[in-house]
């Protein structure tokens, strides 16, 4: 499916690029790095939960599992920092995220 998306640049896959009142930034593909792997996402920000889902195909579960998210190469005033559950962060091309799961048992 990823190859189809790459080849869609000259096809009909990008029908949202035009005709939405000049707000095409919401549908723009942005490449970020999550746990050392490139990921392509859309939108202007990502939530804590979305980053966990990008980091793990099957996230670890359990009452003692705690996720930690740090980032760097971020937007303007806060180019690096950390995210806690329930927060979102504005994203930009090339931003780097590290998502770790810790068992607090």
N, C-alpha and C positions, 0 to 999 in steps of 0.2 A: 504493500500500500504506500509506503514511503516513496518508492520509485515513481508511482503514478502521480503523486503530489508534486514531485520535482519536475516531471515532464508537463505538468499542467500549466506552466508559465505561459505557453502560447496556445493553450486550449481554453475550454469553457470553465475550468475550475475556479477562475478568479472573477466570477461575475459580480462579486461584491466590491470589487475595486472601484467601480464606477456607479454613479447614480445614487449615492447615499448622502447627498447634501454636503460633500466635502469632509465627511467624518470617516474617511477610509483608514485612519490611524488605528481604529479599534480592531480592524481586521488584518492588520499588517503582521506578517510573520517576523518574529524576533528569535534569533538563536542565542540561547544561554547555555551555560555549562552547569550540570547538576551531578555532583559526585564524580567528576572527571569525564562525564559523557555529554556530548552535545545534544540539546533538545531544542526543537522548534515549537514555539508557543505563539499565541495571538493575544492581543489585548495590551493594556498599559500597566497592569499590576497582577501579581499572583498572591494567593492566600497561603497561609501555613499548610493547610490541608492539601492544596494543589501541589505544593512543593514536595510534600511527603509522597504523594502519589507518583510524581515524576521520578523520585529517587528510588522507589522500591516497586517492583512489579507486584509483589505481595508483601505489604508492610508487616513487620512483626506485630503481634498483638499480645495483650495480657495487661493485667491491672498495674504491673510494675514497669511497663515500657514507657520511656520518656524520650521524645524526639528533641533534638537540638538542631537549629538551623542557623548557620552563619553565612554571611555574604560579603563580597567585595566587588569592586569595579561598578558600584551602583550609581544612582542619580545624584546630581548636585550636592546639596548640603550634607547628605549622609551617604557617602560612597561605600562605607562598610559598616557592618553591625550584625545584630542578631534578631531573630524573629521568635516570638512566643505564640503558642496556640491562640487562634482567633485573630491574629494580626495579618495585614497585607503589606506588600512592599511594591513600590513602583519599579518596573524593570526597564532595562535597556540592553541593546545588543552587546554580547560579550560578557555580561554579568556572570559571576561565578558564585555558585551555592554549594555549601557542604551540609548534607543532611545526615545526621547520625542517630541511631537508636541505641538507647542504653537501658539495660535491665537493672532497676533499682532494688532488686530483691536481696 
